[in-house]
Amino acid sequence: MRDAVGDAQLMRLTAEGDAAAFRQLVARHLPRAHAVAYRVLLNREDAEEAVQAAFTKVWTNAGRFEPERSAFSTWLYTIVTRACLDRARRFKPKTQPIEDWAEALSDGDPDAEAHLLQQQNARLVRDAVAQLPTHQRMAVAMCYFEGFSNAEAAQSLNISVKALESVLVRARRQLKTVLGVKDD
């Protein structure tokens, strides 16, 4: 019954060439890894490429994982982070196209306007986050969107918790400026 098997055991099996163990790790961690990559790279194709590269490294370097040094998830997100940063350096992130408001409003849904306003606000935040430097986008994605603790995110980003907190402060400051939010 592999569902009860922990990540460290699955990595040991993966290092021995057990493809089924690797598939279980991928199934367990793919959704969150993709969500982080998407929030950083702002494009599904780029996120898929980065996550595929990360899991390829997990497969090829499974024997290098040291469960006594860190949790598998921390090790994985260190690899995902590097894959995103590599991809962001090579390719300028692309944003998704904006939907046509007139078409959406013409469908007759009484909540269409409220839904479109909510989408517009989400788009404004997404576009503001897109203007952040890649390392700040990664920290924001991990801590604010994907629920990583500061310690988990810092370890995955290979920085101290204090450095992560500084990155987040700078990111929040820049987001406030871009979004025109005033301090009270």
C-alpha positions as CSV (number, residue, x, y, z in Angstrom):
1,M,0.0,0.0,0.0
2,R,2.2,2.8,-1.3
3,D,-0.1,5.7,-0.2
4,A,1.1,5.2,3.4
5,V,4.7,5.3,2.2
6,G,6.5,8.6,3.0
7,D,8.4,10.7,0.6
8,A,11.8,9.7,1.9
9,Q,11.0,6.0,1.4
10,L,9.7,6.8,-2.1
11,M,12.9,8.7,-2.9
12,R,14.9,5.7,-1.7
13,L,12.9,3.5,-4.1
14,T,13.3,6.0,-6.9
15,A,17.0,6.1,-6.4
16,E,16.9,2.3,-6.9
17,G,15.1,2.9,-10.2
18,D,11.6,2.2,-9.1
19,A,9.5,4.1,-11.6
20,A,6.2,3.4,-9.7
21,A,7.6,5.1,-6.6
22,F,8.7,8.1,-8.7
23,R,5.2,8.3,-10.3
24,Q,3.7,8.4,-6.9
25,L,6.0,11.3,-5.8
26,V,5.1,13.2,-9.0
27,A,1.4,12.6,-8.4
28,R,1.7,13.8,-4.8
29,H,3.7,16.9,-5.5
30,L,2.9,17.9,-9.1
31,P,-0.1,20.2,-8.5
32,R,1.6,22.4,-5.9
33,A,4.9,22.5,-7.9
34,H,3.0,23.5,-11.0
35,A,1.1,26.2,-9.1
36,V,4.3,27.7,-7.7
37,A,5.9,27.6,-11.2
38,Y,2.9,29.2,-12.8
39,R,2.8,32.0,-10.3
40,V,6.4,32.8,-10.9
41,L,6.5,32.3,-14.7
42,L,3.0,33.6,-15.4
43,N,2.5,31.1,-18.3
44,R,1.2,27.6,-18.2
45,E,3.6,26.3,-20.9
46,D,6.6,27.8,-19.1
47,A,5.5,26.4,-15.8
48,E,5.0,23.0,-17.3
49,E,8.5,23.1,-18.8
50,A,10.1,24.2,-15.5
51,V,8.3,21.5,-13.5
52,Q,9.1,18.9,-16.0
53,A,12.8,19.9,-15.8
54,A,12.6,19.8,-12.0
55,F,11.1,16.3,-11.9
56,T,13.6,15.1,-14.4
57,K,16.3,16.3,-12.0
58,V,14.6,14.6,-9.2
59,W,14.6,11.3,-11.1
60,T,18.2,11.6,-12.3
61,N,19.5,12.8,-8.9
62,A,17.4,10.7,-6.6
63,G,20.4,9.1,-5.1
64,R,21.7,12.5,-3.9
65,F,18.6,13.2,-1.8
66,E,19.5,13.2,1.9
67,P,16.4,12.8,4.1
68,E,18.4,13.6,7.2
69,R,19.2,17.1,5.8
70,S,15.8,18.2,4.7
71,A,12.3,17.1,3.8
72,F,11.7,15.9,0.3
73,S,9.3,18.8,-0.4
74,T,12.0,21.3,0.6
75,W,14.5,19.6,-1.7
76,L,12.0,19.5,-4.5
77,Y,11.1,23.2,-4.2
78,T,14.7,24.1,-4.2
79,I,14.9,22.3,-7.6
80,V,11.6,23.9,-8.8
81,T,12.9,27.3,-7.8
82,R,16.1,26.8,-9.8
83,A,14.2,25.6,-12.8
84,C,11.9,28.6,-12.7
85,L,14.8,31.0,-12.3
86,D,16.7,29.3,-15.2
87,R,13.6,29.5,-17.4
88,A,12.9,33.2,-16.4
89,R,16.5,34.1,-17.3
90,R,16.2,32.5,-20.7
91,F,12.7,33.4,-21.6
92,K,10.8,36.6,-20.8
93,P,7.6,35.6,-18.9
94,K,4.4,35.8,-21.0
95,T,1.1,36.9,-19.5
96,Q,-2.2,35.4,-20.5
97,P,-4.4,37.4,-22.9
98,I,-7.2,39.5,-21.4
99,E,-10.7,38.1,-22.2
100,D,-13.1,40.3,-24.2
101,W,-15.4,42.1,-21.7
102,A,-18.2,42.8,-24.2
103,E,-18.5,39.1,-25.0
104,A,-18.6,38.1,-21.4
105,L,-21.2,40.7,-20.5
106,S,-23.4,39.7,-23.4
107,D,-24.1,36.2,-22.0
108,G,-26.9,37.5,-19.8
109,D,-25.5,36.3,-16.5
110,P,-26.7,38.8,-13.8
111,D,-23.4,38.2,-11.9
112,A,-21.3,38.7,-15.0
113,E,-20.3,42.3,-14.1
114,A,-19.3,41.4,-10.5
115,H,-17.4,38.3,-11.8
116,L,-15.6,40.5,-14.4
117,L,-14.7,43.1,-11.8
118,Q,-13.3,40.3,-9.6
119,Q,-11.3,39.0,-12.6
120,Q,-10.0,42.5,-13.3
121,N,-8.8,42.9,-9.7
122,A,-7.1,39.6,-9.8
123,R,-5.5,40.5,-13.2
124,L,-4.3,43.8,-11.7
125,V,-2.6,41.9,-8.8
126,R,-1.2,39.3,-11.2
127,D,0.2,42.0,-13.4
128,A,1.7,43.8,-10.4
129,V,3.3,40.6,-9.2
130,A,4.6,40.0,-12.8
131,Q,6.6,43.3,-12.4
132,L,8.5,42.0,-9.4
133,P,12.0,40.6,-9.9
134,T,11.9,36.8,-10.3
135,H,13.3,36.1,-6.8
136,Q,10.6,38.3,-5.2
137,R,7.9,36.6,-7.4
138,M,9.1,33.2,-6.2
139,A,9.0,34.3,-2.5
140,V,5.5,35.8,-2.9
141,A,4.2,32.8,-4.8
142,M,5.5,30.3,-2.1
143,C,4.5,32.3,1.0
144,Y,1.3,34.1,0.0
145,F,-0.2,31.9,-2.7
146,E,0.9,28.4,-1.9
147,G,1.0,28.5,1.9
148,F,4.7,27.7,2.5
149,S,6.0,28.7,5.9
150,N,8.7,31.3,5.9
151,A,11.2,28.6,7.0
152,E,10.1,26.2,4.2
153,A,10.3,29.0,1.6
154,A,13.7,30.3,2.8
155,Q,15.2,26.8,2.8
156,S,13.9,26.1,-0.7
157,L,15.2,29.5,-1.9
158,N,18.5,28.8,-0.2
159,I,18.4,32.0,1.9
160,S,17.9,32.7,5.6
161,V,14.5,33.4,7.0
162,K,15.6,36.9,7.8
163,A,16.6,37.4,4.1
164,L,13.3,35.9,3.0
165,E,11.4,38.4,5.2
166,S,13.4,41.2,3.7
167,V,12.6,40.0,0.2
168,L,8.9,39.9,1.1
169,V,9.0,43.4,2.6
170,R,10.5,44.8,-0.6
171,A,8.0,42.8,-2.7
172,R,5.0,44.2,-0.7
173,R,6.4,47.7,-0.9
174,Q,6.7,47.5,-4.7
175,L,3.3,45.9,-5.0
176,K,1.8,48.8,-3.0
177,T,3.5,51.3,-5.3
178,V,2.4,49.6,-8.5
179,L,-1.2,49.1,-7.3
180,G,-1.4,52.6,-5.9
181,V,-2.1,51.5,-2.3
182,K,-1.6,54.2,0.3
183,D,-0.3,53.5,3.8
184,D,-2.8,54.7,6.4
